Amino acid sequence: MHDSQCNGFTGIVQTIQFMTTDAVAVIGPESSDTAHVISHFANEFHVPFLSFSATDPTLTSIQFPFLVRTTHSDLFQMVAIAQLIDYYQWRNIIVVYTDDDYGRNGIASLGDEFEKIRCQISYKAVLSPGATQTDISNMLVKIALMESRIIIVHANIDFGLKVFSVAHYLQMISNGYVWIATDWLSSFLDSSAPVEMEVMSTLQGVLSLRQHSPKSEKKHNLVSKFREIRKRKSNEVFRINSYGLQAYDTVWLIARALDSFFRDNGTVSFSKDSTQQYFSLDAMTKFDDGQTLLNKIKTTEMDGVTGRIQFDSDGNLINPAYDILNVIGTGFRTVGFWSNASGLSTRPPEKIYTNMTSKSSENHKLHTVIFPGESSTPPRGWVFPNHGKELRIGVPNRVSYKAFVSWDPTTNTVRGYCIDVFSAAIALLPYAVPYKFVLFGDGIRNPNYTDLVYRVSTKEFDAAVGDIAIVKSRTEIVDFTQPYIDSGLIIVAHTRRFKSYAWAFLQPFTVEMWCTTGAFLIFVGTVVWLLEHRVNDDFRGPPKQQFSTLIWFSFSTLFFAHRQNTVGTLGRMVLLIWLFVVLIIQSSYTASLTSILTVRQLFSPITGIHGLIASNDPIGIQVGSFTENYLVQELGIKKSRIKVLPDAIEYTRSLELGPNHGGVAAVVDEHPYLELFLSAHCQFSAIGSDFTKSGWGFAFPKDSPLAVDLSIAILTLSENGDLQRIHDKWLTRAGCSNENKEMDSNQLQLNSFLGLFMLSGMACLLALLIHFYIIMRQFIRHCNPTDSIASRNTITGRSFQDFLSFFDEKEENVKNKSNRMMMQNGESNGGVDDNELSMNR
């Protein structure tokens, strides 16, 4: 047995000494730094090294196959810490670690896990293993001035205790802070009995992890036995940590492996290594059956005092798990567990492993933690940095719509609606935020807002405040607060008021609608006349009378004033459907005409965004706005149609000129701008409603906690009415703002009634087909009763004039005439066949 005292050089010397004694296996090394070096000896001389405490994640079995780790890799501990951080929704973390393999590689693994949960290490405090108390103090003072209050300490025991001692002296183990120590702290607390109160006072509220070992009779008996031995020999209290238990299991593991090795006729023999000729290592020999013993070690399975001992294909112990400890008073308590099967849980891992399908509500939660300052409320995790620097907040230097944001040269201040909203939200924060506004733009034209947001993402500005639209491309590089105003895109066009005139009664219908209605009046009247002419005396008479009757009947149905009765079934069906159509048309006409004559109407050739897209007219937008990208990229409008306008004056001039005289057909801009514009320009109106949904917010760098707190403040302003009062102060204007109405053409289109016209037309055509089919059968059968049966079934040789005469004759007269002719023929032929006469009747 050799004790290197965690010294790398001593560990190397002692390893060389082991190699000269024909050792077949070595239990150790204790530290990760030493393991990195001596693992090369293990690989070269085929001597398995079994380390129960080297946790560096980079010590893999691929690079160092003869280093068998009988403890869990820190990779799993870092996964547990990352899930603990995510559980409390902390995002910015400070890490303190020693500048050695153990510290660097552990924190590198932690950073990889943080990336998976969108968390970041905001500062890495690296100190040399020999750092003095002054070095540690300077480092912690620097941390105290930073924003994050979540600090993770990954170090050895001596270094870690120094950090907490200095932090306690600097009053950093206090309310608002969160300290998380890796398992070095639990190892110290488990193996020290008792811990001095002076040391415990520096650890109050600290969280730590410990490699989990289930409660078992074997573990209890071992601890009791060693406790009796220690008490008998030195009258001291025996304490053992998780690494001590793993060391005990390691001894039994190599013993079982050697037992299996010898049972399988393994032999212990050594030979000179081929590389020794280049070095003075003649006393060192290579274990010939080292690979066989290594395989026995990795395939040995046993139940140890730490639980199940078994290796997976990567050479790691199965079922990694950790206890999560909270230091309180003179000791600590377990607030939860972590395992790779369940994540965070209040259930011990061994219970979860026995029921892998369990969906217990105890999973993914922890017991109450007492944080530094004796608070059970999870800290926010950050404060505004106390380093005396002000936030540099970029503000657009606008030249138009200055009610939103403007620079007042007389007072050298920034003012406006957006500034008041930001100031009111900042005032609601539970901490002070020093800041200063920095103008962005040349003051000649509105700046590019996408460029302003980009400056925030590159940390040139700490934030951006103003009329900044929240759009997809911007959210990919910065975080926005809760929107404080809706800002969808809307269309404004030049409009004219509708004035009543002599022919205003024609306004409700379009020309197509009037023509179609008139044509159907004549068409339906003609169909009814055709259906009723042979059976209804009201539709008979001289040609002039019949024509006037047809015209009168057709147009009188429009007012339900027709006097002619319909007696035929088909005629009644056609008229009933047509009167239903007339009822709908009449009601719609009345409602539309009433609206036109009683409500002030505004008209524009632009009817909405779809009409604007279909046209080729130029479109005005505001300089610096995202509107151009949206119209071109999302709606497919040609860039040549876009005309950038600098201010409201140019809006007015371009709209009044119109598209045919160098102006624009419409202006597309965000709702708040145009709401303010329309309040002073009554000749223009908004066309339709917002065709996009968006809002304005304040921009902050990604994962900025200040964005979250300001979002809550903005919601508070909205709920208590302050947001509306700020809006009324800056954006409510007298004048015609309430008179501008969203408008569209109120004319009734043919498409609205196309279904009704089709229904009536189909009914007419169907009735005509049935009617003419009946007439044709009658014409064939009754035109000449003396013809043979064969000749009755054809009209060959009969003129069209005969058919018209037959159609014009009243149906009752035709039947009577046919019956008389058949009776006369019957008398001359000695009688008429009763069946035939009956059929003719």
C-alpha positions in Angstrom: 0.0 0.0 0.0 1.3 3.4 -1.0 -0.3 6.8 -0.3 0.5 9.4 -3.0 -1.4 12.2 -1.1 -3.0 13.0 -4.5 0.4 14.2 -5.7 0.9 13.4 -9.4 4.6 13.0 -9.3 4.5 10.8 -6.2 1.8 8.7 -7.9 4.0 8.1 -11.0 7.0 7.1 -8.8 4.9 4.7 -6.8 3.4 3.2 -10.0 6.9 2.5 -11.3 7.6 0.8 -7.9 4.5 -1.4 -8.3 5.6 -2.4 -11.8 8.9 -3.8 -10.4 7.1 -6.1 -8.0 5.3 -8.3 -10.6 1.9 -6.9 -9.5 -1.0 -8.4 -11.4 -3.4 -5.6 -10.5 -3.4 -2.2 -8.7 -6.2 -0.6 -6.7 -5.9 3.1 -7.5 -5.1 5.8 -8.3 -7.2 8.1 -6.1 -7.0 11.3 -8.2 -8.0 11.9 -11.8 -4.7 13.8 -12.6 -2.6 10.8 -11.5 -4.9 8.5 -13.4 -4.3 10.3 -16.7 -0.5 9.6 -16.4 -0.3 6.1 -14.9 -3.0 4.8 -17.2 -0.4 4.8 -19.9 1.7 2.4 -17.8 -1.3 0.2 -17.3 -1.9 0.0 -21.0 1.8 -0.7 -21.7 2.4 -3.4 -19.1 -1.1 -4.9 -19.2 -1.7 -4.5 -15.5 -5.3 -3.6 -14.6 -5.7 -0.5 -12.4 -9.0 -0.3 -10.5 -9.8 3.3 -9.4 -12.6 3.9 -7.0 -12.3 7.7 -7.0 -11.0 9.0 -10.4 -14.2 10.5 -11.8 -12.8 12.6 -14.7 -15.2 12.1 -17.6 -12.4 11.8 -20.2 -10.9 8.7 -18.6 -12.7 6.4 -21.0 -12.2 2.7 -21.5 -11.5 3.3 -25.2 -8.4 5.4 -24.5 -7.4 3.6 -21.3 -8.7 0.0 -21.5 -6.7 -1.2 -18.5 -8.1 1.6 -16.2 -11.2 0.1 -14.6 -13.3 2.7 -12.9 -15.2 1.3 -10.0 -17.0 4.6 -9.4 -19.3 6.7 -11.5 -18.0 9.1 -14.0 -18.5 12.8 -13.3 -20.4 12.9 -16.6 -23.5 11.5 -14.8 -23.0 14.0 -11.9 -23.0 16.8 -14.4 -26.2 15.5 -16.0 -27.8 15.5 -12.5 -26.6 19.1 -11.9 -28.0 20.3 -15.2 -31.4 18.7 -14.5 -31.3 20.4 -11.1 -30.6 23.8 -12.7 -33.4 23.2 -15.2 -35.8 22.1 -12.5 -35.6 25.6 -11.0 -35.5 27.3 -14.4 -32.2 29.0 -13.7 -30.3 30.0 -16.9 -27.1 31.8 -16.2 -24.5 30.0 -14.1 -21.1 30.8 -12.6 -18.7 27.9 -12.1 -15.7 27.8 -9.8 -13.1 25.1 -10.3 -9.4 24.2 -10.1 -7.2 24.4 -13.2 -6.5 20.6 -13.4 -7.8 17.7 -15.4 -10.4 16.9 -12.8 -11.8 20.5 -12.8 -11.5 21.4 -16.5 -12.9 18.2 -17.9 -15.8 18.1 -15.4 -16.9 21.6 -16.2 -16.5 20.9 -19.9 -19.0 18.1 -19.5 -21.3 20.4 -17.5 -21.2 22.9 -20.3 -22.2 20.3 -22.8 -25.2 19.4 -20.7 -26.2 23.0 -20.3 -26.4 23.5 -24.0 -29.1 20.8 -24.2 -31.4 22.8 -21.8 -30.6 26.3 -23.2 -28.6 27.2 -20.2 -25.2 28.9 -20.2 -22.1 29.3 -18.1 -21.9 33.1 -17.9 -18.5 33.1 -16.1 -15.8 30.5 -15.4 -13.7 31.3 -12.3 -10.5 29.2 -12.7 -8.0 29.1 -10.0 -4.7 27.2 -9.7 -4.7 24.3 -7.2 -2.3 26.3 -5.1 -4.4 29.5 -5.0 -4.1 31.5 -1.9 -6.9 32.9 0.2 -6.3 36.3 -1.3 -6.6 34.8 -4.8 -9.9 33.2 -3.8 -11.1 36.5 -2.2 -10.4 38.5 -5.3 -12.2 36.0 -7.5 -15.3 36.0 -5.3 -15.4 39.8 -5.1 -15.5 39.8 -8.9 -18.3 37.2 -8.9 -20.3 39.3 -6.4 -20.5 42.2 -8.9 -21.9 39.9 -11.6 -25.5 39.2 -12.6 -25.8 35.5 -11.8 -26.4 34.3 -8.3 -26.1 30.5 -9.1 -22.6 29.3 -8.3 -21.3 25.8 -8.8 -18.0 24.7 -7.0 -16.2 21.8 -8.5 -12.9 21.3 -6.7 -11.1 19.1 -4.1 -12.0 19.2 -0.5 -9.3 21.6 0.8 -9.8 24.1 -2.1 -13.6 23.9 -1.9 -13.8 24.6 1.9 -11.5 27.7 1.4 -14.0 29.0 -1.2 -16.9 28.7 1.1 -15.0 30.2 4.0 -14.2 33.3 2.0 -17.7 33.5 0.5 -19.1 33.4 4.0 -16.8 36.2 5.1 -17.9 38.2 2.1 -21.6 37.6 3.0 -22.2 35.7 -0.2 -23.8 32.7 1.6 -26.9 34.8 2.0 -30.4 35.4 0.7 -30.6 35.4 -3.1 -27.6 33.1 -3.7 -27.6 29.5 -4.7 -24.5 27.4 -4.0 -24.1 23.9 -5.5 -21.1 21.8 -4.6 -20.2 18.6 -6.4 -19.8 15.4 -4.4 -16.5 16.5 -2.8 -18.6 18.2 -0.2 -20.7 15.2 0.7 -17.5 13.1 0.9 -16.2 15.6 3.4 -19.3 15.7 5.5 -19.8 11.9 5.5 -16.2 11.2 6.6 -15.8 13.9 9.1 -17.2 13.4 12.6 -18.2 15.8 13.9 -17.7 18.8 11.6 -16.8 22.0 13.5 -19.6 24.5 13.8 -17.4 27.2 12.3 -17.1 25.2 9.1 -20.8 24.2 9.1 -21.8 27.9 9.4 -20.1 28.5 6.1 -22.1 25.8 4.3 -25.7 26.7 5.4 -28.2 26.2 2.5 -25.6 24.7 0.2 -26.7 21.9 -2.2 -24.4 18.9 -2.8 -24.5 15.6 -4.6 -23.5 12.2 -3.3 -23.1 8.9 -5.2 -26.1 6.9 -4.1 -25.8 3.6 -2.3 -29.0 1.8 -1.2 -29.7 0.9 2.3 -29.0 -2.8 2.9 -28.1 -5.2 5.7 -24.7 -5.8 4.1 -23.9 -2.1 4.3 -25.2 -1.8 7.8 -23.2 -4.7 9.1 -20.0 -3.4 7.5 -20.3 0.0 9.0 -21.2 -1.5 12.4 -18.2 -3.8 12.3 -15.7 -1.0 11.4 -17.3 1.3 14.0 -16.6 -1.3 16.7 -13.0 -1.9 15.5 -12.3 1.9 15.4 -13.8 2.4 18.8 -11.9 -0.5 20.3 -8.6 0.6 18.9 -8.7 4.4 19.2 -12.0 5.3 20.8 -12.9 7.3 17.7 -16.2 7.6 15.8 -16.0 5.7 12.5 -17.3 7.5 9.4 -17.1 6.4 5.8 -18.1 8.2 2.6 -19.3 6.8 -0.7 -15.8 6.5 -2.0 -14.8 4.4 1.0 -17.7 2.0 0.3 -16.6 1.8 -3.3 -13.0 1.1 -2.3 -14.3 -1.8 -0.1 -16.3 -3.2 -3.1 -13.3 -2.8 -5.3 -11.2 -5.1 -3.1 -13.9 -7.8 -3.3 -14.2 -7.2 -7.1 -10.6 -7.9 -7.8 -10.7 -10.9 -5.4 -13.6 -12.4 -7.2 -12.0 -11.8 -10.6 -8.7 -13.4 -9.5 -10.6 -16.4 -8.2 -12.3 -16.8 -11.5 -9.0 -16.2 -13.3 -7.3 -19.1 -11.4 -10.3 -21.4 -11.7 -10.0 -21.1 -15.5 -6.3 -22.1 -15.2 -4.9 -18.6 -15.5 -1.2 -18.3 -14.8 0.9 -15.5 -13.5 3.9 -14.9 -15.7 5.8 -11.8 -16.8 8.0 -10.9 -19.7 10.1 -8.0 -20.9 8.3 -5.4 -22.9 9.7 -4.6 -26.4 9.8 -0.9 -25.6 12.0 -1.2 -22.6 15.1 -1.3 -24.8 14.7 2.5 -25.3 14.4 3.3 -21.6 16.1 2.3 -18.3 13.1 0.2 -17.2 14.7 -3.2 -17.0 13.1 -4.1 -13.7 9.6 -3.5 -15.1 7.8 -6.5 -16.7 4.6 -7.1 -18.7 1.9 -9.2 -17.3 1.3 -11.9 -19.9 -2.3 -12.7 -19.0 -3.2 -9.2 -18.2 -5.9 -9.0 -20.9 -7.5 -12.2 -19.5 -7.6 -10.8 -16.0 -9.0 -7.5 -17.3 -11.8 -9.4 -19.0 -12.6 -11.3 -15.8 -12.8 -8.0 -13.9 -15.2 -6.4 -16.4 -17.4 -9.5 -16.6 -17.6 -10.0 -12.8 -21.0 -9.3 -11.3 -21.7 -9.0 -7.6 -23.9 -7.3 -5.0 -21.6 -5.0 -3.0 -22.3 -2.6 -0.2 -22.9 0.2 -2.8 -25.4 -1.9 -4.7 -25.2 -3.9 -7.9 -21.6 -4.1 -9.3 -21.8 -4.6 -13.1 -20.1 -2.9 -16.0 -21.8 -1.9 -19.3 -20.3 -2.1 -22.8 -18.6 1.3 -22.2 -16.8 0.1 -19.1 -19.1 2.2 -16.8 -20.9 0.9 -13.7 -24.6 0.4 -14.4 -27.4 2.4 -12.9 -25.6 5.7 -11.9 -27.5 7.5 -9.2 -27.0 10.4 -6.8 -28.5 11.7 -3.6 -29.2 15.5 -3.6 -28.3 16.9 -0.1 -29.2 20.2 1.5 -26.9 21.4 4.3 -28.9 22.6 7.3 -27.9 23.2 10.9 -25.3 20.7 12.1 -25.9 18.3 9.3 -27.7 17.8 6.0 -30.9 16.1 4.7 -31.7 14.4 1.5 -34.2 16.4 -0.6 -34.3 14.1 -3.6 -32.5 11.7 -5.9 -31.3 11.6 -9.4 -30.9 8.5 -11.6 -30.5 8.0 -15.3 -33.8 6.1 -15.3 -36.0 8.7 -13.8 -34.1 12.0 -13.6 -35.0 14.0 -10.4 -37.3 12.2 -8.0 -38.2 11.9 -4.4 -38.2 8.1 -4.7 -35.0 6.2 -4.1 -33.5 4.9 -7.4 -33.6 1.2 -6.4 -37.4 1.5 -6.1 -37.6 3.0 -9.6 -35.3 0.4 -11.1 -37.6 -2.4 -9.8 -40.5 -0.8 -11.7 -39.1 0.9 -14.8 -42.6 1.7 -16.2 -43.6 3.7 -13.1 -45.1 7.1 -13.9 -45.2 8.2 -10.2 -46.0 11.8 -9.5 -43.0 11.7 -7.2 -40.8 11.7 -10.3 -39.3 15.0 -11.6 -39.7 16.8 -8.3 -37.8 17.5 -5.1 -38.6 18.1 -1.4 -38.4 21.6 -0.1 -34.9 23.1 -0.1 -33.7 25.6 2.4 -31.5 28.0 0.5 -28.9 30.4 1.9 -30.6 33.0 4.1 -32.9 30.3 5.5 -35.4 30.9 2.6 -37.5 28.1 1.2 -38.5 30.1 -1.8 -36.2 29.3 -4.8 -34.2 32.4 -5.6 -34.6 34.1 -9.0 -31.0 33.2 -9.7 -29.8 36.6 -10.8 -29.7 40.3 -9.8 -28.9 43.4 -11.7 -25.1 43.5 -11.7 -23.6 45.7 -9.1 -20.6 46.8 -11.0 -21.5 50.5 -11.4 -22.1 50.3 -15.1 -25.3 51.5 -16.7 -27.2 49.5 -19.3 -26.7 50.9 -22.7 -30.1 50.9 -24.3 -30.4 51.6 -28.0 -33.3 53.9 -28.9 -34.3 54.6 -32.6 -33.8 58.2 -33.5 -37.0 58.7 -35.4 -37.9 61.6 -37.7 -41.6 60.7 -38.1 -44.3 59.7 -35.6 -42.4 61.2 -32.8 -45.2 60.5 -30.4 -43.7 57.0 -30.1 -40.0 57.8 -29.6 -38.3 61.2 -30.0 -35.2 63.1 -28.8 -35.9 66.4 -27.1 -32.8 68.6 -27.7 -34.0 71.2 -25.2 -33.9 68.8 -22.3 -31.5 66.3 -23.8 -33.9 63.5 -23.0 -35.7 60.8 -24.9 -39.5 60.8 -24.6 -42.6 59.3 -26.1 -45.1 56.5 -25.7 -42.6 53.6 -25.8 -40.2 55.4 -23.4 -43.0 55.9 -20.9 -44.1 52.2 -21.1 -40.5 51.2 -20.5 -40.0 53.6 -17.6 -43.2 52.5 -15.9 -42.2 48.8 -16.3 -38.7 49.4 -14.9 -40.3 51.2 -11.9 -42.2 47.9 -11.0 -39.0 45.8 -10.7 -38.0 44.8 -7.2 -34.5 46.1 -7.8 -32.8 49.1 -9.2 -31.7 49.1 -12.9 -29.3 51.9 -13.9 -29.5 52.6 -17.6 -28.9 55.3 -20.2 -30.5 55.7 -23.6 -28.3 55.8 -26.7 -29.7 57.1 -29.9 -29.5 54.9 -32.9 -29.8 56.6 -36.3 -28.6 59.7 -38.0 -31.7 61.8 -37.3 -32.3 62.4 -41.0 -34.4 59.3 -41.7 -35.8 56.6 -39.6 -33.1 53.9 -38.7 -33.3 50.3 -39.8 -34.9 48.4 -36.9 -33.5 45.0 -37.9 -30.0 46.5 -37.7 -30.9 47.9 -34.2 -32.0 44.4 -33.1 -28.8 42.9 -34.5 -26.7 45.4 -32.4 -28.4 43.9 -29.3 -27.5 40.4 -30.3 -23.9 41.4 -30.6 -23.9 43.0 -27.2 -23.2 46.5 -28.6 -26.4 47.5 -26.9 -27.6 45.8 -23.7 -31.2 46.3 -24.8 -33.3 48.1 -27.4 -36.4 50.1 -26.5 -38.8 51.6 -28.9 -41.5 50.8 -31.5 -39.8 47.5 -32.4 -42.0 44.9 -34.0 -41.7 41.3 -32.9 -41.1 39.3 -36.0 -39.8 35.8 -36.5 -36.4 36.7 -37.9 -35.7 39.0 -35.0 -36.8 36.5 -32.3 -34.1 34.1 -33.6 -31.3 36.4 -32.4 -32.8 38.2 -29.4 -35.4 37.8 -26.7 -38.4 40.1 -26.6 -40.6 41.1 -23.7 -44.3 40.6 -23.6 -45.9 42.9 -26.4 -47.1 46.1 -24.9 -49.2 47.1 -28.0 -50.7 45.3 -31.0 -49.1 46.3 -34.3 -50.5 44.2 -37.2 -50.1 45.5 -40.7 -53.1 47.5 -42.2 -53.8 49.3 -45.5 -54.7 53.0 -45.8 -56.0 54.4 -49.1 -57.5 57.6 -50.4 -61.3 57.5 -50.1 -64.3 59.5 -51.2 -67.5 59.9 -49.5 -70.7 58.5 -51.1 -73.2 61.3 -51.9 -76.8 60.6 -52.7 -77.9 61.3 -56.3 -80.9 60.8 -58.5 -80.0 57.2 -59.4 -78.9 56.2 -55.9 -81.6 53.5 -55.8 -79.4 51.5 -58.3 -76.4 51.5 -56.0 -77.2 48.4 -54.0 -76.7 46.0 -56.9 -73.8 45.7 -59.3 -74.5 46.0 -63.1 -74.2 42.2 -63.4 -76.7 41.7 -60.6 -79.3 44.0 -62.2 -78.9 42.4 -65.6 -79.2 38.9 -64.3 -82.2 39.8 -62.2 -84.0 41.4 -65.2 -83.1 38.5 -67.5 -84.5 36.0 -64.9 -87.7 38.0 -64.6 -88.3 37.6 -68.3 -87.1 34.0 -68.4 -89.3 32.8 -65.5 -92.3 34.8 -66.9 -91.8 33.1 -70.2 -91.5 29.6 -68.6 -94.7 30.2 -66.6 -96.5 31.4 -69.8 -95.4 28.3 -71.7 -96.6 26.0 -68.8 -99.9 27.7 -68.4 -100.8 28.7 -71.9 -102.8 25.6 -72.8 -104.6 25.2 -69.5 -105.1 28.7 -68.1 -107.4 31.3 -69.7 -105.4 34.1 -68.0 -102.5 33.3 -70.3 -104.6 33.0 -73.5 -105.9 35.6 -76.0 -104.6 37.6 -79.0 -100.8 37.8 -79.4 -100.7 41.4 -78.2 -102.6 40.5 -75.1 -100.5 37.5 -74.4 -97.2 39.5 -74.8 -98.4 42.2 -72.5 -99.6 39.5 -70.0 -96.1 37.9 -70.1 -94.3 41.2 -69.5 -96.7 42.3 -66.7 -96.6 38.9 -65.0 -92.8 38.8 -65.2 -92.2 42.1 -63.5 -95.1 42.0 -61.1 -93.6 38.9 -59.5 -90.8 41.1 -58.3 -93.3 42.9 -56.0 -95.6 39.9 -55.4 -98.3 41.9 -57.3 -99.2 39.4 -60.1 -102.9 38.8 -60.6 -102.8 35.8 -62.8 -103.4 32.5 -61.1 -101.4 29.4 -62.0 -103.4 26.2 -62.3 -100.8 23.7 -63.6 -98.7 21.8 -61.2 -95.4 22.6 -63.0 -96.3 26.3 -63.2 -97.0 26.5 -59.5 -93.7 24.7 -58.7 -91.7 27.2 -60.9 -93.5 30.2 -59.5 -93.0 29.1 -55.9 -89.3 28.7 -56.2 -89.0 32.0 -58.1 -91.0 33.9 -55.4 -88.6 32.5 -52.8 -85.6 33.9 -54.8 -87.4 37.2 -55.2 -88.0 37.4 -51.4 -84.3 37.0 -50.7 -83.3 39.5 -53.4 -85.9 42.1 -52.2 -84.9 41.8 -48.6 -81.2 42.2 -49.4 -81.9 45.2 -51.7 -83.9 46.9 -49.0 -81.2 46.4 -46.4 -78.4 47.6 -48.6 -80.3 50.7 -49.8 -81.2 51.6 -46.3 -77.5 51.4 -45.3 -76.4 53.5 -48.2 -79.0 56.3 -47.7 -78.7 56.5 -43.8 -75.1 55.7 -43.0 -72.1 57.7 -44.2 -70.2 55.6 -46.7 -66.6 55.7 -47.8 -65.4 54.2 -51.1 -62.0 53.3 -52.4 -60.8 51.3 -55.5 -58.7 49.2 -53.0 -60.9 46.6 -51.3 -58.3 44.7 -49.3 -54.9 43.1 -49.3 -55.8 40.5 -52.0 -56.9 43.3 -54.3 -53.7 45.1 -53.6 -51.6 42.1 -54.5 -53.5 41.4 -57.7 -53.0 45.0 -58.9 -49.8 46.5 -60.3 -50.1 49.8 -58.5 -47.2 51.1 -56.3 -47.4 50.6 -52.6 -46.0 53.0 -50.0 -44.2 51.8 -46.8 -42.4 53.5 -44.0 -38.6 53.8 -44.2 -36.8 51.4 -41.8 -39.8 49.1 -41.4 -39.9 45.3 -41.8 -43.0 45.8 -44.0 -40.9 45.6 -47.2 -39.5 42.2 -46.4 -43.0 40.9 -45.5 -44.6 42.2 -48.7 -41.9 40.9 -51.0 -40.9 37.6 -49.3 -44.2 36.5 -47.8 -46.8 37.9 -50.2 -44.8 37.8 -53.4 -45.2 41.5 -54.3 -42.6 42.8 -56.7 -40.0 44.9 -55.1 -40.3 47.4 -57.9 -43.8 48.2 -56.7 -42.6 49.2 -53.2 -42.1 52.9 -52.6 -40.3 53.9 -49.4 -41.8 57.0 -47.8 -40.0 59.0 -45.1 -42.8 60.5 -43.1 -46.5 61.3 -42.7 -46.2 64.4 -45.0 -45.0 62.1 -47.8 -47.8 59.7 -47.0 -50.3 62.4 -47.6 -48.7 63.7 -50.8 -48.3 60.2 -52.4 -51.8 59.1 -51.6 -53.3 62.3 -53.0 -51.3 62.0 -56.2 -52.5 58.4 -56.7 -50.8 55.6 -58.7 -51.3 57.4 -62.0 -49.5 60.6 -61.1 -46.3 59.4 -59.3 -47.9 58.5 -56.0 -49.1 55.3 -54.5 -52.4 53.4 -54.5 -52.2 52.6 -50.8 -49.9 52.7 -47.8 -49.1 49.5 -45.8 -47.9 50.1 -42.3 -48.3 49.0 -38.7 -51.5 49.8 -37.0 -50.3 52.2 -34.3 -48.6 54.5 -36.9 -51.7 54.6 -39.2 -54.0 55.1 -36.2 -52.1 58.2 -35.4 -51.9 59.2 -39.1 -55.7 58.8 -39.7 -56.5 60.9 -36.6 -55.3 64.0 -38.6 -56.1 63.0 -42.2 -59.8 62.6 -42.7 -59.5 62.1 -46.4 -58.0 58.6 -45.9 -59.3 55.5 -44.4 -58.2 52.1 -43.2 -59.2 49.4 -45.7 -60.4 46.3 -43.9 -58.8 45.1 -40.7 -55.2 44.1 -39.8 -54.1 41.3 -42.1 -51.2 40.3 -39.8 -51.0 39.9 -36.1 -47.9 41.2 -34.3 -46.9 43.4 -31.4 -44.2 45.7 -30.2 -41.7 44.7 -27.5 -38.4 45.5 -25.9 -35.4 43.5 -27.2 -32.7 41.9 -25.0 -29.9 39.5 -25.6 -30.8 35.8 -25.7 -31.6 34.3 -22.3 -31.6 37.6 -20.6 -33.5 37.3 -17.3 -34.4 41.0 -17.4 -36.7 40.3 -20.4 -38.7 37.9 -18.2 -39.0 40.4 -15.3 -40.0 43.2 -17.6 -42.6 41.0 -19.3 -44.2 40.4 -15.9 -44.1 44.2 -15.2 -45.8 44.9 -18.6 -48.6 42.5 -17.7 -49.0 44.3 -14.4 -49.3 47.6 -16.2 -51.9 46.1 -18.5 -53.9 44.7 -15.6 -53.9 47.9 -13.5 -54.8 50.2 -16.4 -51.5 52.1 -16.5 -50.8 50.9 -20.0 -54.0 52.3 -21.4 -53.5 55.6 -19.6 -50.0 55.9 -21.2 -51.6 55.1 -24.6 -54.3 57.8 -24.1 -51.7 60.3 -23.1 -49.6 60.0 -26.3 -51.8 58.4 -29.0 -55.4 59.7 -28.5 -56.1 62.6 -30.8 -59.1 64.8 -31.4 -60.5 65.3 -34.9 -61.8 62.7 -37.3 -60.1 59.6 -35.9 -63.5 58.3 -34.8 -65.1 59.0 -38.2 -62.7 56.9 -40.2 -64.5 53.6 -40.7 -63.2 50.4 -42.0 -64.9 50.1 -45.3 -65.5 47.9 -48.2 -67.8 47.9 -51.2 -71.4 47.6 -50.0 -72.8 46.6 -53.4 -74.4 43.2 -53.6 -72.5 41.0 -55.9 -73.9 38.4 -58.3 -71.9 35.7 -56.6 -73.9 36.2 -53.4 -77.1 35.0 -55.2 -75.7 32.7 -57.8 -77.0 29.6 -56.0 -80.6 31.0 -55.9 -80.6 31.8 -59.6 -79.2 28.4 -60.4 -82.0 26.8 -58.3 -84.7 28.7 -60.1 -83.2 28.2 -63.5 -82.9 24.4 -63.0 -86.5 24.3 -61.8 -87.6 26.1 -65.0 -85.7 23.9 -67.3 -87.0 20.7 -65.6 -90.6 22.0 -65.8 -90.2 22.8 -69.5 -88.8 19.4 -70.3 -91.6 17.6 -68.6 -94.2 20.0 -70.1 -93.0 19.5 -73.7 -92.7 15.8 -73.3 -96.4 15.6 -72.3 -97.3 17.9 -75.2 -95.4 15.8 -77.7 -97.2 12.7 -76.6 -100.5 14.4 -76.9 -99.6 15.8 -80.3 -98.7 12.4 -81.7 -101.7 10.7 -80.2 -104.5 13.2 -80.9 -103.5 15.0 -84.0 -105.1 12.3 -86.3 -106.9 9.6 -84.4 -107.7 7.7 -87.7 -104.0 6.9 -88.3 -102.7 3.5 -87.6 -101.0 2.8 -84.4 -97.6 2.8 -86.1 -98.1 6.1 -87.7 -99.2 7.7 -84.4 -95.8 7.1 -82.9 -94.0 9.4 -85.4 -94.4 12.9 -86.5 -92.7 12.3 -89.8 -94.4 14.4 -92.5 -96.1 16.7 -90.0 -95.1 20.3 -90.2 -93.8 22.5 -87.4 -96.7 24.8 -88.0 -99.1 22.0 -87.2 -97.3 21.5 -83.9 -97.5 25.3 -83.1 -101.2 25.3 -83.9 -101.7 22.3 -81.6 -99.7 24.0 -78.8 -101.7 27.2 -79.2 -105.0 25.4 -79.0 -106.5 25.0 -75.5 -105.9 21.5 -74.1 -109.6 21.0 -73.3 -110.7 21.8 -76.9 -108.2 19.4 -78.3 -109.5 16.5 -76.1 -113.1 17.3 -77.1 -112.3 17.5 -80.8 -110.4 14.2 -80.7 -113.3 12.4 -78.9 -115.9 13.6 -81.5 -113.7 12.5 -84.4 -113.3 9.0 -82.9 -117.0 8.6 -82.3 -117.8 9.5 -85.9 -115.3 7.1 -87.2 -116.7 4.4 -84.9 -120.2 4.8 -86.3 -119.0 4.4 -89.9 -117.0 1.4 -89.0 -119.6 -0.3 -87.0 -118.4 0.8 -83.6 -115.4 1.9 -81.8 -113.1 -0.3 -79.8 -114.0 0.5 -76.2 -110.4 0.1 -75.1 -109.1 2.6 -77.7 -111.8 5.1 -76.9 -111.1 4.8 -73.2 -107.4 5.3 -73.9 -108.1 8.5 -75.9 -110.2 9.8 -73.1 
